[in-house]
């Protein structure tokens, strides 16, 4: 054992004459542990919420959207074949996007309409898993009548259920010599979905491509292609590959680009939470400074003797630096083990339930990210090590002649 480690260990184990200093050291260990525990639990919960929100958004929308700068794709089937050849693409479906007025005998409201091909759409978006009544495939099974799938909140406001009738009125109708005739379509409700997100459940409806074309005044073609990729984390790379494969004139964006502002705000909030909770560790670091300064004051005679025996300033400094390092590392390990334990309990037993009408998940979401845990550990250790520098430097300033004058 090195000389510095030996003396530092003796100081840490000696408690008869420095009980108060040992108490402060214990409080410092607990402070670092609580700070690390809080950081791990809070960031794991926040990450769980963020990923839950991401899954909800991606579940309803595609991973990648392909649009023509003209706003219209005339040859969707040919373009679909090109996109399907790109590595990482799992499925492709055409889409027509529009808005209309939806009316029933009880209520009228605006609705966001998405014209889809049901068979290929269920391979791209997860709306089929959100259905509470009916199915997307039922859109094409309505005899002599156009079908529509509505969000649960919107259907509730309209006072309709599966089999009920509604009317769609679109401002984008057929162009005639007399002007634009609004598109009007009577539909049967063939399904109801619930995503848990009010902005979708209260404003969105799905119809077939033929129904969407008649409302939008289109003879053929679609507005965009929706793409599902094998790995959602590689959506950006796949989007770039799709854009390179297609001719110039197409705009290809992945889900991160389409929701850039939302996820940038969530990431900024996560950084703010991390900085705020790091203050707990900073308070514990101040306790480490207090404990080491008091220890230096009590051990002046020992320091003077060591220096008189030939100990260098670096050796004296390392003695107290090692003590602070032990406190910081011990507190960090305690916090990591406690934080991972708490996260494991919350994730396994689902103790905290959330109101389903407020959040898109029923229980507290927990997702421990190893990189987050590593950053927390490194930051805690760095803060505690920095806290030991000043007391360690003060120990090197002890003068043997003055300290041993009356000994």
WODA-V769057 format. One record per residue. N is the residue number from 0. RES is the residue in one letter. SS is DSSP state (H for helix, E for strand, L for the rest). Layout:
N;RES;SS
N;RES;SS
This chain:
0;X;L
1;X;L
2;X;H
3;X;H
4;X;H
5;X;H
6;X;H
7;X;H
8;X;H
9;X;H
10;X;H
11;X;H
12;X;H
13;X;L
14;X;L
15;X;L
16;X;L
17;X;L
18;X;H
19;X;H
20;X;H
21;X;H
22;X;H
23;X;H
24;X;H
25;X;H
26;X;H
27;X;H
28;X;H
29;X;H
30;X;H
31;X;H
32;X;H
33;X;H
34;X;H
35;X;H
36;X;H
37;X;H
38;X;H
39;X;H
40;X;H
41;X;H
42;X;H
43;X;H
44;X;H
45;X;H
46;X;H
47;X;H
48;X;H
49;X;H
50;X;H
51;X;H
52;X;H
53;X;H
54;X;H
55;X;H
56;X;H
57;X;H
58;X;H
59;X;H
60;X;L
61;X;L
62;X;L
63;X;E
64;X;E
65;X;E
66;X;E
67;X;E
68;X;L
69;X;L
70;X;L
71;X;L
72;X;E
73;X;L
74;X;L
75;X;H
76;X;H
77;X;H
78;X;H
79;X;H
80;X;H
81;X;H
82;X;H
83;X;H
84;X;L
85;X;L
86;X;L
87;X;L
88;X;E
89;X;E
90;X;E
91;X;E
92;X;E
93;X;E
94;X;E
95;X;E
96;X;E
97;X;E
98;X;E
99;X;E
100;X;E
101;X;E
102;X;E
103;X;L
104;X;L
105;X;L
106;X;L
107;X;E
108;X;E
109;X;E
110;X;E
111;X;E
112;X;E
113;X;E
114;X;E
115;X;E
116;X;L
117;X;H
118;X;H
119;X;H
120;X;H
121;X;L
122;X;L
123;X;L
124;X;L
125;X;L
126;X;H
127;X;H
128;X;H
129;X;H
130;X;E
131;X;E
132;X;E
133;X;E
134;X;L
135;X;H
136;X;H
137;X;H
138;X;H
139;X;H
140;X;L
141;X;L
142;X;L
143;X;L
144;X;L
145;X;E
146;X;E
147;X;E
148;X;E
149;X;E
150;X;E
151;X;H
152;X;H
153;X;H
154;X;H
155;X;H
156;X;H
157;X;H
158;X;L
159;X;L
160;X;L
161;X;L
162;X;L
163;X;L
164;X;E
165;X;E
166;X;E
167;X;E
168;X;E
169;X;E
170;X;E
171;X;E
172;X;E
173;X;E
174;X;E
175;X;E
176;X;L
177;X;L
178;X;E
179;X;E
180;X;E
181;X;E
182;X;E
183;X;E
184;X;E
185;X;E
186;X;E
187;X;E
188;X;E
189;X;E
190;X;E
191;X;E
192;X;E
193;X;L
194;X;L
195;X;L
196;X;L
197;X;H
198;X;H
199;X;H
200;X;H
201;X;L
202;X;L
203;X;E
204;X;E
205;X;E
206;X;E
207;X;E
208;X;H
209;X;H
210;X;H
211;X;H
212;X;H
213;X;H
214;X;H
215;X;H
216;X;L
217;X;L
218;X;L
219;X;L
220;X;L
221;X;E
222;X;L
223;X;E
224;X;E
225;X;E
226;X;E
227;X;E
228;X;E
229;X;L
230;X;L
231;X;H
232;X;H
233;X;H
234;X;H
235;X;H
236;X;H
237;X;H
238;X;H
239;X;H
240;X;H
241;X;H
242;X;H
243;X;H
244;X;H
245;X;L
246;X;L
247;X;L
248;X;L
249;X;E
250;X;E
251;X;E
252;X;E
253;X;E
254;X;H
255;X;H
256;X;H
257;X;H
258;X;L
259;X;H
260;X;H
261;X;H
262;X;H
263;X;H
264;X;H
265;X;H
266;X;H
267;X;H
268;X;H
269;X;H
270;X;H
271;X;H
272;X;H
273;X;H
274;X;H
275;X;H
276;X;H
277;X;H
278;X;H
279;X;H
280;X;H
281;X;H
282;X;H
283;X;H
284;X;H
285;X;H
286;X;H
287;X;H
288;X;H
289;X;H
290;X;H
291;X;H
292;X;H
293;X;H
294;X;H
295;X;H
296;X;H
297;X;H
298;X;L
299;X;H
300;X;H
301;X;H
302;X;H
303;X;H
304;X;H
305;X;H
306;X;H
307;X;H
308;X;L
309;X;L
310;X;L
311;X;L
312;X;H
313;X;H
314;X;H
315;X;H
316;X;H
317;X;H
318;X;H
319;X;H
320;X;H
321;X;H
322;X;H
323;X;H
324;X;H
325;X;H
326;X;H
327;X;H
328;X;H
329;X;H
330;X;H
331;X;H
332;X;H
333;X;H
334;X;H
335;X;H
336;X;H
337;X;H
338;X;H
339;X;H
340;X;H
341;X;H
342;X;H
343;X;H
344;X;H
345;X;H
346;X;H
347;X;H
348;X;H
349;X;L
350;X;L
351;X;L
352;X;E
353;X;L
354;X;L
355;X;L
356;X;L
357;X;L
358;X;L
359;X;L
360;X;L
361;X;L
362;X;E
363;X;L
364;X;L
365;X;L
366;X;L
367;X;L
368;X;L
369;X;H
370;X;H
371;X;H
372;X;H
373;X;H
374;X;H
375;X;H
376;X;H
377;X;H
378;X;H
379;X;H
380;X;H
381;X;H
382;X;H
383;X;H
384;X;H
385;X;H
386;X;H
387;X;H
388;X;H
389;X;H
390;X;H
391;X;H
392;X;H
393;X;H
394;X;H
395;X;H
396;X;L
397;X;L
398;X;L
399;X;H
400;X;H
401;X;H
402;X;H
403;X;L
404;X;L
405;X;L
406;X;L
